[in-house]
Amino acid sequence: MKKSGRKLILDGKGMDRVLSRLTHEILEKNRGAEEIALVGICSGGVPLSRVIQGKIRSIEGVDVQAGYVDITLYRDDLSRAGYQPRLKRTEIPFSIDDKKVVLVDDVLFTGRTIRAAMDALIDFGRPKNIQLAVLIDRGHRELPIRADYVGRNVPTARSETVEVVVEGEMEGWNVFLREIPAGKGE
């Protein structure tokens, strides 16, 4: 760890390379962009899904449908949260029926966010299948959920967190591994 308690895992150029690879893997597995729809999980997955959408456009010459989902009301710890959750917006302006929906998120940890996102998606229709693309898989699963596309596996301790910063232009995007101060949970 650096003195600031943060260690750089990926910079903007690295994230761009990883997202390019993920895009190619998505296209390869699905034999092109037909029937694909991207759904970013608020909030970390949304900018990543937009980048993947742009990369598909430039590779295949196709604009795949894209939206985003807020999983706040689908969380299994909502009654125990002890705070008033901030609702974001869900926007899926197309039918997901018979689509190959690629859920996109920044960090896969326990799997609970993904479970909630799948529950939310099912309220919108019946996709042909649901695939998962994540930038970082840090392990520590509590549910039997696995990503189909992983940018980087980063083994972590429970006393660490992965911080994804996606503000401004991609050159300024970064992923850090950070120690959680004693007595503070994630």
N, CA, C and O of each residue as an XYZ file, in Angstrom:
744
protein
N       0.835     -1.194      0.000
C       0.000      0.000      0.000
C       0.875      1.250      0.000
O       1.973      1.268      0.556
N       0.357      2.283     -0.635
C       1.070      3.555     -0.606
C       0.781      4.243      0.714
O      -0.058      3.792      1.494
N       1.488      5.343      0.957
C       1.324      6.075      2.205
C      -0.117      6.523      2.416
O      -0.599      6.548      3.549
N      -0.814      6.878      1.328
C      -2.199      7.343      1.425
C      -3.164      6.218      1.771
O      -4.346      6.469      2.002
N      -2.671      4.967      1.812
C      -3.534      3.836      2.097
C      -4.203      3.294      0.847
O      -5.020      2.377      0.929
N      -3.863      3.855     -0.320
C      -4.445      3.407     -1.585
C      -3.345      2.912     -2.520
O      -2.268      3.502     -2.609
N      -3.639      1.829     -3.204
C      -2.709      1.293     -4.192
C      -3.416      1.310     -5.541
O      -4.530      0.801     -5.660
N      -2.790      1.880     -6.544
C      -3.371      1.943     -7.874
C      -3.380      0.552     -8.502
O      -2.340     -0.101     -8.586
N      -4.547      0.100     -8.941
C      -4.692     -1.192     -9.612
C      -4.750     -0.985    -11.122
O      -4.079     -1.691    -11.875
N      -5.545     -0.025    -11.562
C      -5.698      0.286    -12.984
C      -5.795      1.793    -13.163
O      -6.474      2.476    -12.396
N      -5.116      2.304    -14.176
C      -5.296      3.702    -14.542
C      -6.235      3.755    -15.751
O      -6.745      2.721    -16.181
N      -6.465      4.936    -16.295
C      -7.387      5.100    -17.409
C      -7.022      4.283    -18.628
O      -7.896      3.677    -19.250
N      -5.745      4.254    -18.983
C      -5.309      3.461    -20.138
C      -5.534      1.974    -19.893
O      -5.972      1.247    -20.784
N      -5.234      1.536    -18.690
C      -5.460      0.131    -18.344
C      -6.933     -0.225    -18.386
O      -7.304     -1.297    -18.864
N      -7.781      0.677    -17.883
C      -9.223      0.431    -17.911
C      -9.712      0.360    -19.354
O     -10.553     -0.477    -19.682
N      -9.197      1.225    -20.214
C      -9.595      1.212    -21.620
C      -9.224     -0.124    -22.261
O     -10.027     -0.701    -22.993
N      -8.020     -0.619    -21.994
C      -7.601     -1.917    -22.539
C      -8.491     -3.048    -22.016
O      -8.909     -3.920    -22.777
N      -8.773     -3.025    -20.720
C      -9.612     -4.062    -20.108
C     -11.014     -4.025    -20.712
O     -11.568     -5.073    -21.042
N     -11.590     -2.840    -20.861
C     -12.942     -2.734    -21.418
C     -12.969     -3.136    -22.891
O     -13.972     -3.672    -23.362
N     -11.887     -2.886    -23.622
C     -11.796     -3.353    -25.014
C     -11.814     -4.877    -25.054
O     -12.519     -5.476    -25.866
N     -11.031     -5.505    -24.168
C     -10.994     -6.964    -24.113
C     -12.356     -7.532    -23.737
O     -12.825     -8.487    -24.357
N     -13.001     -6.943    -22.714
C     -14.332     -7.410    -22.305
C     -15.317     -7.308    -23.468
O     -16.117     -8.218    -23.686
N     -15.260     -6.209    -24.211
C     -16.156     -6.013    -25.349
C     -15.945     -7.111    -26.388
O     -16.908     -7.691    -26.889
N     -14.693     -7.392    -26.709
C     -14.401     -8.451    -27.685
C     -14.887     -9.810    -27.177
O     -15.403    -10.611    -27.956
N     -14.726    -10.074    -25.883
C     -15.201    -11.343    -25.324
C     -16.718    -11.452    -25.412
O     -17.247    -12.513    -25.743
N     -17.418    -10.360    -25.117
C     -18.886    -10.335    -25.211
C     -19.310    -10.626    -26.646
O     -20.196    -11.447    -26.881
N     -18.679     -9.955    -27.603
C     -19.034    -10.147    -29.011
C     -18.696    -11.568    -29.473
O     -19.461    -12.174    -30.222
N     -17.569    -12.092    -29.033
C     -17.181    -13.439    -29.430
C     -18.153    -14.476    -28.889
O     -18.622    -15.339    -29.631
N     -18.457    -14.395    -27.601
C     -19.360    -15.382    -26.987
C     -20.747    -15.331    -27.606
O     -21.400    -16.364    -27.754
N     -21.198    -14.141    -27.966
C     -22.553    -13.974    -28.505
C     -22.589    -13.969    -30.027
O     -23.642    -13.752    -30.628
N     -21.435    -14.210    -30.651
C     -21.323    -14.245    -32.121
C     -21.866    -12.967    -32.736
O     -22.692    -12.994    -33.648
N     -21.382    -11.849    -32.215
C     -21.805    -10.544    -32.709
C     -22.702     -9.839    -31.724
O     -22.844    -10.260    -30.576
N     -23.304     -8.762    -32.183
C     -24.098     -7.901    -31.299
C     -25.601     -8.150    -31.379
O     -26.373     -7.498    -30.676
N     -26.031     -9.101    -32.240
C     -27.463     -9.403    -32.355
C     -28.034     -9.800    -31.019
O     -27.429    -10.571    -30.275
N     -29.181     -9.279    -30.722
C     -29.952     -9.631    -29.525
C     -29.301     -9.200    -28.213
O     -29.837     -9.503    -27.147
N     -28.160     -8.501    -28.254
C     -27.512     -8.051    -27.020
C     -28.147     -6.746    -26.557
O     -28.444     -5.863    -27.362
N     -28.347     -6.640    -25.261
C     -28.743     -5.388    -24.622
C     -27.845     -5.227    -23.397
O     -27.602     -6.192    -22.673
N     -27.360     -4.025    -23.168
C     -26.502     -3.738    -22.019
C     -27.317     -3.050    -20.933
O     -28.102     -2.145    -21.216
N     -27.129     -3.481    -19.693
C     -27.783     -2.831    -18.558
C     -26.724     -2.596    -17.486
O     -26.209     -3.543    -16.890
N     -26.406     -1.329    -17.247
C     -25.463     -0.966    -16.202
C     -26.158     -0.925    -14.852
O     -27.303     -0.484    -14.750
N     -25.474     -1.378    -13.828
C     -26.019     -1.316    -12.468
C     -25.597      0.015    -11.865
O     -24.411      0.342    -11.824
N     -26.588      0.789    -11.392
C     -26.293      2.097    -10.793
C     -25.458      1.890     -9.542
O     -25.767      1.002     -8.748
N     -24.453      2.646     -9.347
C     -24.045      3.701    -10.251
C     -22.755      3.352    -10.983
O     -22.481      3.899    -12.051
N     -21.958      2.444    -10.415
C     -20.657      2.141    -10.989
C     -20.679      1.467    -12.346
O     -19.748      1.645    -13.131
N     -21.715      0.698    -12.645
C     -21.768     -0.007    -13.914
C     -22.225      0.837    -15.087
O     -22.011      0.463    -16.240
N     -22.851      1.968    -14.811
C     -23.426      2.784    -15.888
C     -22.354      3.354    -16.820
O     -22.460      3.164    -18.032
N     -21.333      4.041    -16.315
C     -20.332      4.560    -17.260
C     -19.565      3.454    -17.972
O     -19.149      3.628    -19.117
N     -19.376      2.330    -17.314
C     -18.677      1.213    -17.948
C     -19.512      0.637    -19.089
O     -18.975      0.314    -20.149
N     -20.835      0.506    -18.875
C     -21.695     -0.014    -19.947
C     -21.734      0.942    -21.131
O     -21.839      0.502    -22.275
N     -21.652      2.232    -20.873
C     -21.620      3.206    -21.973
C     -20.343      3.070    -22.801
O     -20.377      3.199    -24.025
N     -19.226      2.812    -22.136
C     -17.968      2.613    -22.857
C     -18.065      1.346    -23.707
O     -17.665      1.345    -24.871
N     -18.594      0.271    -23.127
C     -18.746     -0.981    -23.875
C     -19.681     -0.770    -25.065
O     -19.418     -1.275    -26.156
N     -20.761     -0.034    -24.863
C     -21.687      0.260    -25.965
C     -20.963      0.990    -27.100
O     -21.159      0.663    -28.270
N     -20.137      1.965    -26.763
C     -19.378      2.697    -27.774
C     -18.369      1.809    -28.488
O     -18.162      1.949    -29.694
N     -17.744      0.903    -27.760
C     -16.769     -0.009    -28.371
C     -17.478     -0.993    -29.306
O     -16.948     -1.314    -30.370
N     -18.657     -1.473    -28.931
C     -19.428     -2.350    -29.824
C     -19.793     -1.586    -31.096
O     -19.706     -2.123    -32.200
N     -20.204     -0.326    -30.928
C     -20.543      0.503    -32.088
C     -19.355      0.616    -33.037
O     -19.513      0.500    -34.253
N     -18.173      0.841    -32.484
C     -17.011      1.028    -33.353
C     -16.523     -0.291    -33.960
O     -15.967     -0.279    -35.059
N     -16.710     -1.412    -33.290
C     -16.268     -2.711    -33.812
C     -17.286     -3.282    -34.809
O     -16.922     -3.714    -35.903
N     -18.566     -3.278    -34.413
C     -19.611     -3.942    -35.193
C     -20.423     -2.984    -36.066
O     -21.126     -3.422    -36.977
N     -20.329     -1.667    -35.792
C     -21.147     -0.715    -36.536
C     -22.616     -0.783    -36.163
O     -23.487     -0.426    -36.957
N     -22.888     -1.249    -34.937
C     -24.256     -1.442    -34.461
C     -24.431     -0.698    -33.141
O     -23.551     -0.718    -32.280
N     -25.579     -0.044    -32.998
C     -25.913      0.568    -31.714
C     -26.747     -0.425    -30.916
O     -27.933     -0.600    -31.193
N     -26.137     -1.074    -29.930
C     -26.910     -1.988    -29.091
C     -27.724     -1.169    -28.097
O     -27.324     -0.082    -27.682
N     -28.869     -1.716    -27.731
C     -29.713     -1.043    -26.757
C     -29.028     -1.074    -25.397
O     -28.376     -2.053    -25.034
N     -29.189      0.017    -24.655
C     -28.555      0.106    -23.343
C     -29.461      0.857    -22.382
O     -30.210      1.754    -22.769
N     -29.371      0.469    -21.139
C     -30.122      1.126    -20.081
C     -29.388      0.927    -18.773
O     -28.241      0.479    -18.745
N     -30.066      1.267    -17.688
C     -29.462      1.085    -16.374
C     -30.540      0.791    -15.347
O     -31.709      1.135    -15.522
N     -30.113      0.146    -14.271
C     -31.047     -0.303    -13.253
C     -30.558      0.118    -11.868
O     -29.376      0.005    -11.544
N     -31.496      0.605    -11.064
C     -31.232      0.933     -9.659
C     -31.725     -0.249     -8.831
O     -32.891     -0.631     -8.932
N     -30.869     -0.817     -8.033
C     -31.230     -2.015     -7.268
C     -31.599     -1.711     -5.822
O     -31.808     -2.632     -5.032
N     -31.681     -0.446     -5.469
C     -31.897     -0.059     -4.069
C     -33.058     -0.801     -3.422
O     -32.906     -1.350     -2.330
N     -34.207     -0.826     -4.071
C     -35.387     -1.449     -3.465
C     -35.357     -2.970     -3.509
O     -36.230     -3.622     -2.936
N     -34.376     -3.534     -4.173
C     -34.239     -4.987     -4.272
C     -33.168     -5.535     -3.337
O     -32.935     -6.743     -3.297
N     -32.521     -4.660     -2.591
C     -31.448     -5.098     -1.682
C     -32.017     -5.957     -0.562
O     -33.117     -5.693     -0.075
N     -31.278     -6.981     -0.148
C     -31.760     -7.853      0.921
C     -31.441     -7.313      2.313
O     -31.846     -7.897      3.318
N     -30.713     -6.193      2.366
C     -30.397     -5.603      3.671
C     -31.123     -4.276      3.880
O     -30.763     -3.511      4.775
N     -32.120     -4.003      3.080
C     -32.819     -2.716      3.148
C     -33.441     -2.476      4.522
O     -33.390     -1.358      5.034
N     -34.027     -3.513      5.123
C     -34.665     -3.343      6.431
C     -33.643     -3.157      7.548
O     -33.975     -2.643      8.616
N     -32.394     -3.577      7.303
C     -31.355     -3.460      8.320
C     -30.412     -2.293      8.071
O     -29.479     -2.072      8.843
N     -30.647     -1.551      7.005
C     -29.697     -0.524      6.590
C     -29.516      0.582      7.632
O     -28.417      1.120      7.767
N     -30.556      0.925      8.357
C     -30.421      1.942      9.395
C     -30.303      3.360      8.853
O     -29.941      4.275      9.592
N     -30.600      3.551      7.595
C     -30.566      4.868      6.989
C     -31.631      4.925      5.901
O     -32.142      3.895      5.462
N     -31.952      6.110      5.485
C     -32.927      6.286      4.416
C     -32.190      6.135      3.080
O     -31.367      6.983      2.736
N     -32.473      5.075      2.327
C     -31.749      4.868      1.070
C     -32.073      5.957      0.048
O     -33.189      6.473      0.000
N     -31.077      6.292     -0.762
C     -31.266      7.278     -1.836
C     -31.600      6.528     -3.106
O     -30.777      5.784     -3.641
N     -32.807      6.729     -3.581
C     -33.233      6.070     -4.805
C     -32.646      6.790     -6.007
O     -32.613      8.019     -6.068
N     -32.191      6.001     -6.945
C     -31.727      6.533     -8.219
C     -32.811      6.189     -9.235
O     -33.920      5.808     -8.859
N     -32.501      6.321    -10.480
C     -33.496      6.057    -11.504
C     -33.149      4.775    -12.258
O     -31.976      4.477    -12.481
N     -34.161      4.030    -12.642
C     -33.988      2.906    -13.545
C     -34.497      3.349    -14.902
O     -35.575      3.932    -15.014
N     -33.720      3.071    -15.921
C     -34.156      3.397    -17.276
C     -33.780      2.249    -18.205
O     -32.619      2.063    -18.569
N     -34.786      1.501    -18.567
C     -34.635      0.431    -19.554
C     -35.730      0.694    -20.590
O     -36.821      0.132    -20.499
N     -35.435      1.555    -21.580
C     -36.467      2.011    -22.525
C     -36.693      1.057    -23.705
O     -36.957      1.502    -24.822
N     -36.592     -0.238    -23.459
C     -36.782     -1.239    -24.508
C     -37.207     -2.529    -23.834
O     -37.030     -2.696    -22.627
N     -37.763     -3.432    -24.607
C     -38.157     -4.726    -24.068
C     -36.908     -5.597    -23.919
O     -36.064     -5.655    -24.814
N     -36.808     -6.266    -22.782
C     -35.690     -7.202    -22.599
C     -36.115     -8.632    -22.941
O     -35.307     -9.557    -22.863
N     -37.377     -8.810    -23.317
C     -37.856    -10.142    -23.678
C     -37.001    -10.723    -24.798
O     -36.771    -10.076    -25.820
N     -36.538    -11.941    -24.596
C     -35.739    -12.685    -25.575
C     -34.427    -12.007    -25.957
O     -33.851    -12.326    -26.998
N     -33.949    -11.084    -25.138
C     -32.645    -10.437    -25.359
C     -31.586    -11.166    -24.548
O     -31.880    -11.814    -23.543
N     -30.358    -11.043    -25.006
C     -29.207    -11.479    -24.225
C     -28.767    -10.245    -23.445
O     -28.069     -9.381    -23.976
N     -29.178    -10.168    -22.188
C     -28.906     -8.989    -21.375
C     -27.549     -9.153    -20.695
O     -27.309    -10.119    -19.970
N     -26.675     -8.190    -20.945
C     -25.376     -8.182    -20.288
C     -25.439     -7.137    -19.176
O     -25.448     -5.935    -19.439
N     -25.484     -7.612    -17.932
C     -25.411     -6.729    -16.769
C     -23.965     -6.280    -16.632
O     -23.045     -7.086    -16.770
N     -23.761     -4.999    -16.361
C     -22.409     -4.463    -16.230
C     -22.282     -3.802    -14.863
O     -23.117     -2.982    -14.480
N     -21.225     -4.166    -14.125
C     -20.965     -3.528    -12.838
C     -19.465     -3.321    -12.681
O     -18.658     -3.923    -13.389
N     -19.111     -2.458    -11.737
C     -17.698     -2.156    -11.552
C     -16.987     -3.205    -10.718
O     -15.919     -3.676    -11.107
N     -17.562     -3.587     -9.562
C     -16.885     -4.532     -8.662
C     -17.842     -5.641     -8.261
O     -18.963     -5.378     -7.825
N     -17.396     -6.883     -8.411
C     -18.143     -8.040     -7.929
C     -17.517     -8.456     -6.603
O     -16.318     -8.724     -6.527
N     -18.343     -8.505     -5.561
C     -17.862     -8.819     -4.223
C     -18.669    -10.012     -3.694
O     -18.348    -11.154     -4.023
N     -19.690     -9.779     -2.898
C     -20.460    -10.864     -2.288
C     -21.443    -11.515     -3.248
O     -21.819    -12.672     -3.058
N     -21.863    -10.786     -4.274
C     -22.856    -11.278     -5.219
C     -24.251    -10.760     -4.937
O     -25.164    -10.963     -5.738
N     -24.428    -10.089     -3.804
C     -25.763     -9.619     -3.431
C     -26.296     -8.525     -4.353
O     -27.494     -8.483     -4.632
N     -25.427     -7.648     -4.824
C     -25.856     -6.607     -5.761
C     -26.329     -7.239     -7.063
O     -27.328     -6.802     -7.635
N     -25.633     -8.247     -7.531
C     -25.996     -8.909     -8.780
C     -27.336     -9.625     -8.619
O     -28.182     -9.563     -9.511
N     -27.532    -10.304     -7.490
C     -28.819    -10.957     -7.228
C     -29.945     -9.945     -7.275
O     -30.988    -10.198     -7.877
N     -29.738     -8.793     -6.640
C     -30.758     -7.742     -6.639
C     -31.004     -7.221     -8.055
O     -32.148     -6.963     -8.429
N     -29.946     -7.066     -8.840
C     -30.092     -6.581    -10.216
C     -30.876     -7.579    -11.069
O     -31.697     -7.183    -11.896
N     -30.623     -8.866    -10.867
C     -31.376     -9.871    -11.623
C     -32.850     -9.846    -11.232
O     -33.720     -9.977    -12.093
N     -33.138     -9.678     -9.936
C     -34.529     -9.558     -9.496
C     -35.201     -8.356    -10.156
O     -36.342     -8.447    -10.610
N     -34.493     -7.238    -10.205
C     -35.041     -6.034    -10.833
C     -35.286     -6.262    -12.321
O     -36.325     -5.861    -12.845
N     -34.342     -6.899    -13.003
C     -34.493     -7.161    -14.444
C     -35.728     -7.997    -14.741
O     -36.453     -7.721    -15.697
N     -35.969     -9.008    -13.931
C     -37.103     -9.902    -14.164
C     -38.423     -9.137    -14.092
O     -39.403     -9.544    -14.716
N     -38.463     -8.039    -13.343
C     -39.667     -7.205    -13.321
C     -39.911     -6.524    -14.665
O     -41.019     -6.054    -14.923
N     -38.889     -6.464    -15.528
C     -39.014     -5.810    -16.834
C     -39.299     -6.789    -17.958
O     -39.605     -6.362    -19.071
N     -39.209     -8.081    -17.705
C     -39.486     -9.048    -18.755
C     -38.685    -10.317    -18.569
O     -38.106    -10.578    -17.515
N     -38.676    -11.102    -19.648
C     -37.984    -12.392    -19.597
C     -36.902    -12.438    -20.669
O     -37.174    -12.723    -21.836
N     -35.665    -12.151    -20.252
C     -34.568    -12.193    -21.226
C     -34.253    -13.628    -21.654
O     -34.568    -14.585    -20.947
N     -33.626    -13.756    -22.824
C     -33.162    -15.067    -23.287
C     -32.138    -15.602    -22.301
O     -32.173    -16.775    -21.929
N     -31.223    -14.733    -21.879
C     -30.279    -15.062    -20.817
C     -29.735    -13.772    -20.226
O     -29.858    -12.697    -20.813
N     -29.136    -13.904    -19.057
C     -28.498    -12.770    -18.383
C     -27.029    -13.143    -18.209
O     -26.696    -14.188    -17.649
N     -26.165    -12.267    -18.699
C     -24.721    -12.452    -18.562
C     -24.192    -11.328    -17.680
O     -24.838    -10.290    -17.536
N     -23.040    -11.531    -17.103
C     -22.480    -10.543    -16.190
C     -21.065    -10.170    -16.607
O     -20.203    -11.033    -16.778
N     -20.840     -8.870    -16.766
C     -19.507     -8.331    -17.057
C     -19.124     -7.404    -15.911
O     -19.870     -6.485    -15.571
N     -17.957     -7.649    -15.315
C     -17.478     -6.808    -14.221
C     -16.055     -6.355    -14.504
O     -15.261     -7.077    -15.106
N     -15.755     -5.158    -14.061
C     -14.396     -4.634    -14.201
C     -13.448     -5.361    -13.252
O     -12.368     -5.793    -13.655
N     -13.861     -5.494    -11.981
C     -13.029     -6.115    -10.943
C     -13.830     -7.193    -10.222
O     -14.966     -6.964     -9.807
N     -13.225     -8.375    -10.075
C     -13.791     -9.434     -9.239
C     -12.851     -9.571     -8.047
O     -11.699     -9.979     -8.199
N     -13.347     -9.229     -6.864
C     -12.485     -9.233     -5.683
C     -12.694    -10.441     -4.778
O     -12.074    -10.536     -3.719
N     -13.572    -11.375     -5.191
C     -13.776    -12.580     -4.388
C     -14.724    -12.358     -3.222
O     -15.454    -11.366     -3.198
N     -14.723    -13.256     -2.269
C     -15.545    -13.205     -1.049
C     -17.035    -13.394     -1.320
O     -17.865    -12.768     -0.660
N     -17.383    -14.247     -2.279
C     -18.778    -14.456     -2.631
C     -19.569    -15.052     -1.481
O     -19.085    -15.931     -0.769
N     -20.792    -14.565     -1.306
C     -21.737    -15.112     -0.332
C     -22.877    -15.843     -1.033
O     -23.625    -16.590     -0.403
N     -23.001    -15.623     -2.332
C     -24.033    -16.271     -3.142
C     -23.344    -16.950     -4.333
O     -22.254    -16.543     -4.733
N     -23.979    -17.982     -4.896
C     -23.355    -18.684     -6.014
C     -23.490    -17.912     -7.333
O     -24.224    -18.316     -8.234
N     -22.778    -16.817     -7.420
C     -22.825    -15.947     -8.594
C     -21.409    -15.793     -9.116
O     -20.463    -15.605     -8.350
N     -21.279    -15.877    -10.447
C     -19.975    -15.774    -11.082
C     -20.127    -14.919    -12.333
O     -21.144    -14.988    -13.023
N     -19.119    -14.122    -12.615
C     -19.155    -13.265    -13.798
C     -18.763    -14.055    -15.043
O     -17.902    -14.933    -14.991
N     -19.408    -13.727    -16.162
C     -19.057    -14.314    -17.452
C     -17.841    -13.631    -18.046
O     -17.062    -14.247    -18.773
N     -17.684    -12.344    -17.727
C     -16.586    -11.537    -18.268
C     -15.972    -10.752    -17.117
O     -16.659     -9.977    -16.452
N     -14.678    -10.954    -16.883
C     -13.998    -10.296    -15.769
C     -12.816     -9.509    -16.320
O     -11.967    -10.048    -17.028
N     -12.778     -8.216    -15.979
C     -11.656     -7.387    -16.385
C     -10.390     -7.759    -15.651
O      -9.347     -7.969    -16.270
N     -10.473     -7.841    -14.352
C      -9.297     -8.166    -13.542
C      -9.763     -8.841    -12.265
O     -10.696     -8.368    -11.615
N      -9.117     -9.951    -11.898
C      -9.329    -10.587    -10.596
C      -8.355     -9.944     -9.618
O      -7.148     -9.920     -9.859
N      -8.878     -9.426     -8.524
C      -8.043     -8.768     -7.514
C      -8.364     -9.389     -6.159
O      -9.325     -8.983     -5.507
N      -7.573    -10.366     -5.730
C      -7.813    -10.952     -4.414
C      -7.668     -9.880     -3.333
O      -6.700     -9.119     -3.329
N      -8.617     -9.829     -2.436
C      -8.595     -8.810     -1.387
C      -8.828     -9.459     -0.029
O      -9.328    -10.579      0.077
N      -8.449     -8.722      0.991
C      -8.811     -9.077      2.360
C     -10.129     -8.383      2.673
O     -10.491     -7.407      2.017
N     -10.834     -8.874      3.657
C     -12.089     -8.215      4.056
C     -11.822     -6.810      4.595
O     -12.721     -5.969      4.625
N     -10.590     -6.563      5.016
C     -10.229     -5.249      5.551
C      -9.848     -4.275      4.436
O      -9.362     -3.178      4.708
N     -10.067     -4.674      3.190
C      -9.753     -3.811      2.051
C     -11.013     -3.574      1.227
O     -11.988     -4.320      1.318
N     -10.967     -2.540      0.438
C     -12.059     -2.253     -0.488
C     -11.458     -1.847     -1.828
O     -10.306     -1.420     -1.907
N     -12.250     -1.987     -2.865
C     -11.844     -1.561     -4.195
C     -12.624     -0.299     -4.518
O     -13.854     -0.276     -4.462
N     -11.891      0.741     -4.855
C     -12.486      2.046     -5.140
C     -12.305      2.337     -6.635
O     -11.181      2.433     -7.127
N     -13.430      2.474     -7.347
C     -13.401      2.764     -8.775
C     -13.804      4.218     -8.972
O     -14.891      4.633     -8.569
N     -12.921      4.985     -9.591
C     -13.163      6.407     -9.828
C     -13.350      6.599    -11.331
O     -12.411      6.418    -12.106
N     -14.571      6.966    -11.741
C     -14.879      7.147    -13.160
C     -15.481      8.530    -13.397
O     -16.623      8.663    -13.836
N     -14.700      9.532    -13.100
C     -15.148     10.917    -13.277
C     -14.344     11.556    -14.394
O     -13.147     11.306    -14.534
N     -15.013     12.388    -15.193
C     -14.323     13.083    -16.272
C     -14.009     12.140    -17.417
O     -14.707     11.150    -17.635
N     -12.952     12.458    -18.145
C     -12.527     11.649    -19.281
C     -11.854     10.364    -18.802
O     -11.344     10.303    -17.683
N     -11.855      9.347    -19.647
C     -11.326      8.046    -19.250
C      -9.866      8.104    -18.815
O      -9.450      7.301    -17.979
N      -9.078      9.029    -19.357
C      -7.671      9.131    -18.942
C      -7.547      9.375    -17.445
O      -6.537      9.020    -16.837
N      -8.573      9.979    -16.848
C      -8.553     10.266    -15.418
C      -9.199      9.192    -14.566
O      -9.235      9.322    -13.342
N      -9.709      8.136    -15.180
C     -10.340      7.051    -14.435
C      -9.271      6.205    -13.756
O      -8.187      6.005    -14.304
N      -9.581      5.712    -12.565
C      -8.635      4.897    -11.809
C      -9.362      3.865    -10.962
O     -10.523      4.044    -10.594
N      -8.654      2.781    -10.661
C      -9.141      1.781     -9.716
C      -8.067      1.632     -8.652
O      -6.895      1.415     -8.959
N      -8.489      1.753     -7.378
C      -7.567      1.665     -6.251
C      -7.975      0.530     -5.321
O      -9.156      0.202     -5.209
N      -7.004     -0.059     -4.665
C      -7.225     -0.958     -3.547
C      -6.917     -0.131     -2.309
O      -5.851      0.475     -2.204
N      -7.863     -0.110     -1.369
C      -7.718      0.744     -0.200
C      -8.018     -0.034      1.071
O      -8.943     -0.845      1.115
N      -7.232      0.222      2.096
C      -7.441     -0.368      3.412
C      -8.630      0.332      4.069
O      -8.710      1.561      4.054
N      -9.556     -0.445      4.646
C     -10.681      0.128      5.384
C     -10.196      0.432      6.796
O      -9.661     -0.449      7.468
N     -10.376      1.666      7.252
C      -9.953      1.989      8.625
C     -10.632      1.065      9.637
O     -11.800      0.711      9.477
N      -9.901      0.682     10.667
C     -10.436     -0.218     11.708
C     -11.726      0.341     12.264
O     -11.844      1.537     12.526
N     -12.710     -0.562     12.443
C     -13.992     -0.151     13.006
C     -14.995      0.332     11.981
O     -16.139      0.619     12.334
N     -14.595      0.432     10.705
C     -15.508      0.888      9.653
C     -15.772     -0.273      8.719
O     -14.843     -0.954      8.284
N     -17.036     -0.498      8.413
C     -17.394     -1.545      7.439
C     -17.516     -0.938      6.071
O     -17.444      0.279      5.899
N     -17.702     -1.803      5.098
C     -17.893     -1.308      3.723
C     -19.276     -0.823      3.527
O     -19.622     -0.371      2.435
